[in-house]
Each structure stands twice: as structure tokens, then as C-alpha cells.
Amino acid sequence: MFYKFLYPLVKYFSGFNIFRYITFRAVYAAITALLISFLLGPVLIKRLKKLKLGQEVRADGPKTHLAKSGIPTMGGILIILSVLISVILWQDLDSLYTWLLLLAVAGFGLIGFIDDYIKIIKKDSGGLKARFKLIGQFVISLIIVVVLYLGKTEHTTLLYLPFIKNPVMDLSFYYIPISVVLLMMYSNAVNFTDGLDGLASGLVIFIGITFAVLSYLTGRVDMSDYLNIPYIIGSGELTIICSALFGAAVGFLWFNTHPAEVMMGDTGSLALGGVIGVIALIIKKEILLIITGGVFVMEIFSVIIQVAVFKLTKKRVFKMAPLHHHFELKGWKESKVVIRLWILGGLFALLSLSTLKIQ
């Protein structure tokens, strides 16, 4: 909004020229999201407590989690509001990418909100039935992917692998189903990871920083040419939403760190996973996302492996899935599990950035 309405006024006052710089808008997008979180956080937490929208704890989970029962959930509303407001204020509203990202945040967030609503208000621990949740994720993902495919650039359907300079193949029409699966899978990966105080929000901080750097470089013809990465026209604007994700995650972590005052719930986790997946699609880092969000990938695959092996052998690979619960049942304190997984998240982020020169 600021870019659209204030930058044209540069002919009257040269100071408005600052709004043309992505770096300036990215920094203030992060600050805006952070301040919104700080300002609205206490109000939202108080409101959620008043409405008695408390956390439902799994009876078969770690016994230490029983103390979390009743902690306000649906805190993802705070993340969504912070990101949406920040992006609308600082990102280029004439960019198609902006609206696709806003759709991802709002669409996946709505699915998560419905799930949380059913769990808490309707007192149904199962929440939104799995098939309906997957259908909703499929529809949102399909809309986004089809729009990207119809407006494709020379790079859209090409598959790039980390550490390899040139694309390895053209997915052609198969880009659509593969991308839809990626968005659904990553949305659920963040959802599975959101089980410990500060775990998911802390990991999103690393991804926000990493993708902000990658988006900025991908959107600059000089830097992308120097680094031998695909140049995507307009992708530099994604730096703003990546910065907003960073700011919102930091702001939410203020209230979500152990012992948490509020939980993000499916409302926040599905939205975060979905929008991160869309960013990866746009800047052609779909496969690199497996490294960047390595902890999220470990979490969802721990669930897949646990379910598959149990159905085949009636035995469990992990003490409990997702993976963070396995470590808790091994005797690790919750804070130790979180910090160690944060360390892994930081290492994965650094490894992702190293691919810019190692290829």
C-alpha cells in the first residue's frame, strides 16, 4: 500500500524514493509484524482466555503436557493478522505473487481455524475430519498452483536441485500435481511440528531469514546471474513477506516460549506451512525447501514411517510420533528438545544458503 500510494509522490518530495527499495520495505515489514504481535498479543490472549478457548491435550502423550491443558490456542490468529497487515502495507499490491501469498495465508489459516473451532468449541478432539481438511488444502493448493502454471515464466515448470546449476528436467504438466502435493505436505509438516512451546515459531524464524535472502537474490538480475540461480521477475517482492513471517514469528515466540501463554494451533501452523511452500514454488526452491525446513520434514516423515510400519508389522519405530514426542519420552526435557531442534534448524538454514556458491 505504501509503495503503491506513496512512491508516486516522489515527484513532489524526493524522500518518498525510499519506498522503491525492497530492503527498506522488508525491514519495516518485519518491524510492523513484530509490533502488531506485541500490541495485539496480550489483548488476544486475554480474549481467548475469556472465551475459554483452551488447549486440548492428548491423553496418550507425554504426561508433562497435561499441565498445558487449558492454555489458550488459536493464537495463530495473531500470526495471520501480523503477516496480512504487514504485507498489505509494505508489499507491492500490483504483484500477482502478493495476492497468491495472501490467499495462502488466509486460505490455509481458515482451514486450521475451522479445525481448532471444532476441537475447542464443539469439544470434538478429532477436529475437522481428515478428509475434509485434506480436501480444503487440496482446493487452496490447486488454485494457487494452476494460477502459477497459467502465468508461468521460463522457469516455472523446471526442476532445480540444490548444488546443481542447471535444471535437471522440465516437469511440464506434472508440475501441477507435484506442486499441489508439496503444498499440502509442507502445510501438514509445520502442523505436526507445532507440539512444543516455541518449536514451530522458532523454526519459522530461520526459514523467514533464509527465504528473505533467497527471494531478494532471485529477484535481482545481476545477483542471480552472478550466482547462477534462476532470475524470477518480481520475486524480489517476496522478501517483504519473508521478513513479515520473521517478524510475526519473533513476536509470537514472545508469548509462545516455554512456558507458553498461548498456542498457535492449526490456525497458525497450517497457514505458515502453506505460505512457506508457495514462496518455495515461486522462487524455484521446492527441493531446497527439504533442506531449509529439514526439521519440519523430519517431523512429518516420522509420522509417515510410524504409521506405515505399524500397519505392516504392528510395531513402532519411535516411542511416539511426531519426532519431538519421541525425544520427550526418551527423557529429554521439553526445553532441551526445542533448543536442539532449533540448532538443527539453524544448521539447515546455513546449509541452504551455502548452495548459492556450491554448485
N, C-alpha and C positions, 0 to 999 in steps of 0.2 A: 504493500500500500504506500509506504513512504517513498519507495523507488518510483512508483507509477505517478504519484501526485507531486512529489517534492523535487525530484531530479529535473523535470522540465522547466522548473523555475530558475535553473542555473543562469539563464539569460538575463535575469533580473538581479541575482545575487550569486556570485561565484562560489560561495560557501556550500551551496547545495550540490556541488560537484562531488562531494564526499560520498553521496548516495550511489554513485555509479560503481564504487569499489566493493566487490564481493567480500573481501576480507573485513572491511568496516562493518558491513551489514551482518556478516557471520558472527563477529564478536558481540555485537549488540543483540543479535537473536539469542545467543547463549545467555547474556545478562538478563534479557527480558524474560526468558523462560524461567531462569533461576529466581528472579524477583517475584514473578507470579506464583511460583511454588511456595516461596517463603511467606507471601502475603495471604494466599488462599488456603495454604495447608492447615493452619490452626482452625480456621473457620469450617473447612470441610470435615476435619476430624471431629470437631465438636458436633457438627450436624449429623454425621454418621453415627456417633455415639447416642445422640438423642433419638435417632430413628431405630436404634438397636440393630444396626446392620453389622453384626459381629461375625468373626471368622468361625467356620465350622471345621473342627479338627478331626482327621481320620483316626478312628479308634484303633486301627491296626498299625499306626505309625509309631515313631519314637515317643516314649512316654513323656519326654521333656517337652513335647509340643502341646501337651494337654493344657499347659499354662497359657497358651496362645488363644484358647477358646474365648470368644467374645471380643477380640481385638478388631476394631473397625476394618472392614475390607471395602472393595470398590474404590480404593484410593487411586486406582488407575485413572479415574476421572480427572484428578489433579494433573497427571502427566499429559493426558489428552488436551485439556484446556490450555496448559502451558505451551505445548507444541503448536496447537492450532492458532492461538493468538499470536505467538511469536512469528510463525511462518507468514500469516496474513499481513502482519505489519512490515516485515523486512524482506520477504522474498518477492520475486517478480511475478505478479499476478497474471501477466500475459503469457506465461510459460505453461505449456500443457503439462509438463512434468510437475509443476506445483500442484495442479488440481488432481493429478493421479495420486500424488503423495497424500494430499488431504483426504482423498477418498479412501486410501488405505488406512490411515489413522482412524477416521470416523467409522468406516465400514467394519473393520476387524474389531474396533473398540465396541461397536454396538452389539456384535455377536457375543463378545465377552460380557458386556453389561447384562444382556438377557440371561446368560448362563449364571452370573452372580445373583441376579434378581430371583431366579427360580430357586437357587440354593438357599438364599437367606430369607427372602420374603415368603416364599411358598414352603419353606422348610423341607425341601427335597434335596438330599445330599448328592443325588446324581446330577443335579443341574439340568441344563439343556441336553436332551438326548443326543448321543454321539452322532447319529446320522443327520440330525438337523443342524448340528454345529458344523459338520463337515460340508453339508450342502451350502450353508451360508458362506463358509470360507471359499468353497469352490466357485460360487457365483461372483463374489467380490474379486477373487483372483482372476477368473476368466475375463471379466470386464476389463481389468487393468491390462492384462497380457494381450488381449485382442486389440485394444487401442494402441499399445506399443507396436504390435505387429503391423497394423494397418498404416501407421505413420512411421514405419521403420526407416532407419538410416542404413548405410552400407555395412554397419557393424552389428545391427540388431540381432540377426539370426546366427551370427558367427560364434563359435565356441572357443574361448580363450582359456588356457591352462596356466597356472602360476609357474614362473620360471621359464616359460616358453614364449618367445617374442611374437611369433605369428600364430594366427588362429589354426586350430587343428582340424576343424571341419565346419561346414555350413549345415545347421540343423534344419533349415528350410521350414516347412510347415510344422515339423515336430517341435519347433521352438515353443509352440503354444502349449501342448500338454506337458512338456518338460518344465516349463516356467510355472505353470499352474501348480504342479506338484511341489516345486521348490518353495513357492509362497506359502502353500498350506503346511508343508513340513516345517518351515522355519517359524511360522507363527506358533505352531504347537510346540516347537523346541523351546522357545522362550517361556511358553506356558508351563511346560514340565519343570523348567529350571526354577520357576518362582515358587520356592517352597521353604526357603530360609531367609531370615531377616537380612535384607540388603544384598542378597546374592545376585538376583537378576538386574536390579538397578545399577549395581556396581559394575557389572559386566557391560551393560549398555554404555557406560561412560567410556570404556576403552573402544568400543565399536564406533561410537559417535566421533571420537577424535580421529580414529583411523580412517573412517569413511569421509570425514571432512577433508582430510589431506588428499585422499584419492580422488574425490569429486572435484576439488579445486584443480588438481593437476590434469585430470581428464578433460576439463573444460577449457584448458589453455592450449592453443595450437602449438605454441613454442615449446612448452614443457612436455607435452605429450609426445611431440616429435623427438625431443632430446632423449626421453626415457623409453621410446619405442612402445608406447601404450596407445590404445585406440583413442582418437580425439572425437568426443561426442559433443556436438554443438549444443550449447545451452545447459550442459550438465554441471557447469560451474555453480549454477544456482542451487544445486543440491547441497552445497557447502553450508547454506543457511539452515536447512532443515536438520542436517547432521549436527550443527552447532546447537540448534534448539533442542535436539534429543539429548545432547550432552548436558545442557543447562537444566532441562527438566529432570533428567536422571539424578544430577547432583542435588537439586532442590528436593526431590522426593526422598533421596537417601538420607537427608537431614532428619526426616521423620520415620524412615523405614529401617534405619540402622538398629542393631540389637541393643536393648530390647525394643522391638518395633512398636510405634504408636499407631501405625496404620499399615495395611497390606494392600498391594496393588490389585490383587485378584485377577480374574480372567480379563476384566475390562482393560487393564493396562498391559498385561503380558501378551495377549493376542494382538493388540494394536502395535506394540513395539516390534514384535516378531514380523508382522506383516509389512510394516513400513521399511524395516531394515532389508527385507527381501526385495522390495520394489527398488530401493536405491541400488542394490547389487545388480539387479537386472538392467537398469538404465546405464550404469557406468561399466557394464560388462565385467563384473567381478563376481559372477554367480558361483564359480568354483572356488575362487579365493575366499568367498564367504565361509566355506567349510573350515578354512584355517582361521580367519579373523574371529569367527564365532565358534571356535573349537570347543569351548566348554558347553555351549548350547547343543552342539552336535553330539558330544559325548553323552549328554543327558538324555536326548531323545533316543539315541541308539541303545542306551542301557535299558530303556523301556521296551523297545522293539525286540532286543535279544532276550530279555527276561520273559516276555510273553511267548515268543516263538519257541524257546527251549522248553518252557514249562508245558506248553501244549503238546510237544513232541515226546518229552521224557518224564513229565511230572516232577522235574527237579528245577531248582532255582540256581541261576548263575550268581546273582547278587543276593545279599541278605534282604534287600528291598530296593525297588526301583521307584523313582529315578535315582541316579547315582549318588546324589548328595545324601540321601537317606541311608544308603549302604554304608557310607563312611561314619555316619552318626551311630548306626547300630554296631559298628566296629569299636565304638568307644570314643570317637573324636568329639570334642565339644563343638557346638554349633558355630561359634565364632571362628574356631580353627578351620572348619570345613570351608566357611565363606572366604576367609582370608587366603587360604591356599588355592581355592578356585579362582579368586581374583588374581593371584600371582600368575596362574596359568593363563588367564585371560589377557594379562599384560604381555606375557611372552608370545602368545598367539598374535597379538596386535603388532608387536615388533617384527615378528616373522613375516607378517603380511606386508608391512612396509618395506622389508628387505627385498621383496620380489621386484620392486621398482628398478633395482640395479642388477639383480642376479637373474639374468635371462639371456 
